[in-house]
Amino acid sequence: MAKIKKSARPETLIPTASMSDIAFLLLLFFMVSTVFVREKGLKVRLPKAVSIQKIPRNHSATIYVDQNGNISIDDLAVSIPDVQWVMQKKLIEDFNVIACFRTDKNTNYGIMSDILNQLREANALRVSFEAKLKR
């Protein structure tokens, strides 16, 4: 009986050289054709000042902060950790003391946040932010 030789099947190879090009083209296509929904967010109405209320100077401690981060409380230069100690001392002298902020418009908010945390630690919870009246 004659043996029939099976011929080897030709192997089919998929060329992978351009596979990365195809992946990037698909990525680019989906990036261009996708529509991103823009979230509208919450509408926030900030309060407007109707009138200015004068704070009596004998019941206030004015905290000055300049744009360089220098802090002074009633003309006494302090650092951020000393704010708590100075305000506790002022609260002992007058329980109704109000901490009034006067800051430069270019002051870093991180400094303001640190000062507010020190006031909270000192239990000086009455805080006022002073502003100039626009004329």
Helices and strands as residue ranges (DSSP letters): H 19-33, G 57-59, E 60-65, E 71-73, E 76-78, H 80-93, E 98-103, H 109-121, E 127-129
